[in-house]
Amino acid sequence: MAEMKQVLVPDIGDYKGVSVIEVMFKVGDTINEDDTLLTLETDKAAMDIPSPYTGVVKEMHVEIGDKISRGSLILVLECAEQIPTPAPLLKGGSDTAPAAPVAAQAVAAPVTPPFEKGGAVGISAHASPAIRRFARELGVDIGQVKGSGEKGRVTKDDVQLFVKAALAQPRGAAGGNGLQVLDMPIFDFAKFGTIESRPLSRIQKISGANLHRNWVTIPHVTQFDEADITDMEAFRKQLGAEYAKQNIKITPLAFMLKAVVAALQKFPKFNTSLDGENLIYKQYFHIGVAVDTPDGLMVPVLRDVDKKGIVQLAQELAEISAKARDKKITANDMQGGCFTISSLGGIGGTAFTPIINAPEVAILGVSKSSMKPVYQDGQFVPRLMLPLSVSYDHRVIDGAAAARFTAYLAQVLSDIRRLAL
């Protein structure tokens, strides 16, 4: 049975009459626990207010420009029964730091300064921490975005329009990355025959900008190899038959997830991110999986793959893929990945060069398996071979390490007993 919950402004220290500069939701929207509801701005800091519950917005009691204080009613949520109600925390402007303490003296510590130098002389970017985080995720320099909000504040729409405009512009001779390239030629295609113009989907616009940035700023090298998955495939079919009555489909990708984790554990440099002159080694194993949707490619992330079995991973793969195709996936579902798998095995192909999903440093491409004659014990025998393509950031990983990683990955897939080690 649904329950109505009032969401109030949490402890924001000694501040009173704080300005609401951004509202993230409206009546009818679904909110998840910890989603940012609104952004407040004091004379010293900007701060995000998270939701303590998951539910549907039934009433809104604030709007941009309102002055609110601790205890002010923000909105009313319709929540499902037995929704946990953790004590609300105040989020700061850093997306990597933990939630800020509620004590007044600590409020300003983790937040982003309200102004930072913009892209032109005398121009400053005025944006909330949530919008700055959104811009960073899209690879946008917030200082170059012109704000249309109150007092020139940069809004989410401003960032999206900036990306759209950037995609529409030809790449000039003095690109932002210093690339010396000619402008793309302009054609009137209608001169040659009948045409139809269709706009790119929102996902294509956003991912296109990210893919372009990753390709031109990361020195890609791709290592190719093959894995003998004859035994793995036999076991997969046996396991699939056992779980068919439970409507659980055991796909090769579930095995690849476990094999990738084994390779990342043996070669930890592949589980890093480049931060200036430092390498960030991650002690967790969250693996992204590229999903083909009608609107474009999406990469949901499966978390803690090292702690889950094949059957559980198969279930989660089916669930997260369905969410992506049904447009129910959230931004949080696509964040925090360490390594990505892009599988074209169900379609075809013998090899390809996948583009690294920054800030990761490597990605696995999987093509279609095929039966091949393999020379074993003095004779040729038919074996099911799976093509593997590992693209890596050559600033972090050298060729020898990439060859060892790919060979080990193929070895694990060829003998799935190693997954138990």
N, C-alpha and C positions, 0 to 999 in steps of 0.2 A: 504494500500500500504506500502511495506517495506521501511525502511529508513536506510541509512548507518550512523553509529555513530563511531567517533573516540574516543577511551578511552585513556586518557593521565594520566601520573603520577600526583596525586594531590599534594597539599602543604605538603611537608614532612619536613618543617622547613628549616634550613640553610644547610642541607646536599646536597652535589653534588657528582656525580660519585659514587652512591651507588650500591653495588653489588647485582645482582639478584641471589638468592640462590635456588629458587624453582619456577617452573612454573606449574600451576595447570591445564591448558587447552591447547588444540591444535585446529587447523583449523577443522571446522565441528562440534565441541562440542557446546551444548546449555548451556548458562550461565544465571543464575537468578540474579536479582538485589541483591546486598550485598554478592554474592558468592566471596570467595577469589580468586583473579586472580593470584597473585604471592607474594612471600615473599622476602623482601629486608633485607640486613644486613649492619649496620654501625659498627664502632668500639665500639659502646656503646649499641646497641640495635638491635633486629630483629623485623620487622613489616610486617603485612599483608596489601595488597592493595586490597580493595573490588571493585566490579563492580558497577558503577552507573546505569547500564541499564540491561534489560533482552533481550537476542537475541542469534543469532548463530554466532560463530566466522568465519569470512571470511578471515582475514589476521592476522598473528602474526608478530610482529616487535621486540620481545625480546626473548632471550633464556638464559638459565643458564650461568652465568659467565659475562653477559653484565654489563656495568656500566651505570646507568641512573640517571636522575635528574628530578626535577619538570618540568612538561610540555613535557617530553619525550613520544613519541607515544608507547603505549603498544600493542594495537590490534585494529582491525576494526570489529564492530558488525553489523549484519543485524537485525534491530529491527522492530517489528510491529508498525503500526501507533499509535500515541498518547501514546507512552511509557513515563512515567514520568521521569524527569531528575533532581533528587535531587542533591544538592551539594555534591560531593564526600567527604567522611570522611575517616580518617585513623584509621584502627582498630589496637588495641594493642594486647598484647599476652594473656590477660585474657579473657576467654570466658564468664565471668559473669559480667565484667565491661562494661559500655557504651563505644562507640567509643571514642578514645582519641582526645583531642583538637588538632587543627592543628598548634597551636603556637609552635615554635621551642623548647621553654623551657619545654613544656609538653610532647614532643614526647617519652622520655624514661620512663615516670612515670608508665604507666600501663603494660609495656611489660615484658615478661619472660626473665630472664637472659640467655645469650646464652649458658652457660654451667651449668650443675648441676651434683652432685655426681652420679656416675654410680654404677652398681651392683658389680664391682670388684675393688680392690685397684688400684689406679692410672688411672682408666678408667673414662672418662667423656662422657656424652651424648650431642651431638651437633645437635640441632634440632630446627626448626622454631616453632613459637606458634601454627600454624595450625596443624603441625604434633604432637606436644605435646598434643593438644586437641584431635586429632584422637586416639592417644595411650590411653589417659585416658578413652575415650568412650569404648574402647575394654578391659579395665582393665589391660593394659600392663604397667609395670614399664619401662619407657623410658631409664633409666640408664642401663638396661640389654640388650638393642638392639644395635647390632653392625651396624654402619653406613657405607653405600657403596657410599655415595655421595661425592661431593667435600669437601676436608679437613676432611673426615670422617663423614660428616653430615648424620644424620638419615633421610631416605626418607619414603614415604608412603609404598612403596614396602617392605622396610626393616621391618616395623612394621607388615605388613601382613604375611611376611615370618616367622617372630618370632612367631606369633600366630599359623601358620600352623605347625611349628616345635614343639611347645608346645603341640598341640593336638595329634601329632604323637608319643610323648614320653609316656612311661608308668609312672604312678604315683609312685614315689619311696617312700622309708620309711621316708625320710626327706623332705616332700613336702613343697612348699613355705608358706603354711598356718599352718605348724607344725603338719599336720595330720600323724599319725603313721599307714600307710597302706602298705600292700604288693604290689609288682609289679603285674600287670595283667598277667595272664599266656598267653603264645604264642602258638597258635595252627596252624597246617598245615591242614586247612579244606579240602584241595584237597584230602587228604588221605581217607576221608570218602565218597567222591562222587564228582560229577561235581559241580563246583562253577563258579560264575561270579563276578568280582570285579568292582565296580563302585565308582568313587570319590564322596566325599561329595560336595554339592553345596557350593558356596562362602557364602551364607546366613547361611547355616548349620554350616560351620566352625566358623563363627563369633559368631552366637547366641549360639552355643554349648559351647564356652569358657565362655561367659557371664552367661549362665544358670548354668554351673558347679560352677563358682565363687559364684553366688548368693545362690545356694543351700548349699554349704559348709561353707559359712561365715555368713549367716543370720539364726538365730534360728527360723525356721518356726513352726507355729502352725496353724491348720485349724479348723474353726468353721463352722458347717453344720446346715442348716435350710431349711425350705420350705416356699414358698409364694403361697397363693391362688390367681391365676391370672385369675380366671373365668371371672370376670367383665372387667378386663383390656383387655382380649383377645376379648371379645364381642365388646368393643369399638374400638379396633384396626382393626377388620374386617370391622366395619362400616366406620371408617375413611379411610381404604384402598379402599373401594368401591367408596368413594367420590372422591379420587384422582387418581383412576385408569386411567381415560381418560388423565391425565397429565403425565402418565408414572412414577408416584411416588409410590414406594413400601414402605408401612409402616410396618416395621419389629418390633418384640418385643424389639430388641436391642435399638431402639430409645427411648422407654419408660424406659428401664433399665438405659440409660445414665442420664436421668432426675432424676430418683429415686436415683441413686448413688450420684449425686450432693446434693440432699436433705439430704442424710445421712452424707455426708462429711461436710455440713454446720452445722448439729446438733452435729457431733462428729469431731471437727477440728483436733484432733491428728492424724486421718487417712489421713489428707491432709498435712503431714509433710515429711521432710527428716532428717535423722540423720547426723549431721556434728560434728564428734568428741564427745564432751560432751554437744553439743547444739542441740536443735531441731529447724529446720527451718519451720515455719508455713507459708504456701502459701495462699495468698489472691485471687488467681485465681483458676479456675477449668478447667484444660485441661485433658481430659480423653483419655487414650490409648485403642485401640480395637485390639485384636489379630486377624490377618487375615491369613487364610490358603492359601498359594500360592504353585504352582508346585515346587518351589525351596526351600520351607521351610516357617517357621512362621515369619511374620512381624507384627510390632505393630505401625501403624500410629496413630497420636494423633489428636483428635478433640478439638479445642481451644474454650474457653469461653462457655462451654456447658450451664452454668447457664443463659446466655443471649439469648439462642435460643429456639425455639419451637420444638415440636415433628416433624412437617413436614420438617422444615429446617434441623434438625438433620438426618432425614431419607434420605434426598437428599445428604447431605455431606457424610454420611456413604456409600452410593452407589458409590459416586465419588471417595472417598479415597480408598475404597476396590478395585475398578477397576484399579486405578493407581498402587496399590501394585501388583495385579495379572499380569498387563501388563508391569511390571518392569519400570514404569515411576515415581515411588515415589522417593523423595529426602531425604537426611539425615535430613534436617530441618523438614520434615513432620513427623519424628519419634522422635523428641526431645521435651523436656519441659513437659512431662506428669506428672500428680500428682497421678494418680490411673489408674489401668488397668482392663479391663473386658475381660475375655477369655470365649467365649461361644461355647459349643459343642452341644447346643440344637438341631441343625439341623441334628446331626449325631446320638446321643444317649447317653446312660450312665445315672447312677443315682447319681453319685458324683465323685469328683476327687480332688486332692490337687494341685492347680496351684502354680508355682514357682514365688515368688515376683520379680517384675521387678525393681531392684535397679536403682536409689536411692530412689524409692518409698518404702513405709512401709507396703503396703497391696495390695491385688489383689482379684478380684471377679471371681470365676469360676461358670459358669451356665451350667447345664445339661439339659436333655430333659424333658419337662413337660409331665405329664400323668394324666389321670382321676383316682381319688381315692375316696373311701367313707369317708366322713368327718362328724363327729358327731356334729350336730347343732340343737339347740332347741328341744332336746329330740329324734332326729332321724338321721339316716345316709342319707346324700345327696351326689350326685356326684359333685365333684369340681375338677377343673384343677389345679394341684399342680406343682410348679416349684422348683426343687432342687437348693439350693445356697451353695457355698463353698467359704468362705472367709479365705484366708491365710494371716497371719500378722506377723510382726517382733516383737517377744516377748521382745526384748530389749526396745521397744517403747510402745507397747500396751499390756495390761494384758488381761487375759481371760474374766473377767467381762465386760470390755469395748467392747471386740470383740463380746460377746454375745448380748450386747445391740445394737451395730451397726447393726449386722445381723438381729436381731429381728425387728428393726426399718425399715430397708431396705425392709424386707418382708411385714411389715405393709403398707408401702407406695405403694408397688406393688399391694397389695391386695385391696387398696382403692385409685385409681389414682386421686381422688379429692384432696388428700393431696398435689399433685404436684402444685396446684394452691395457696397453702398457702405461 
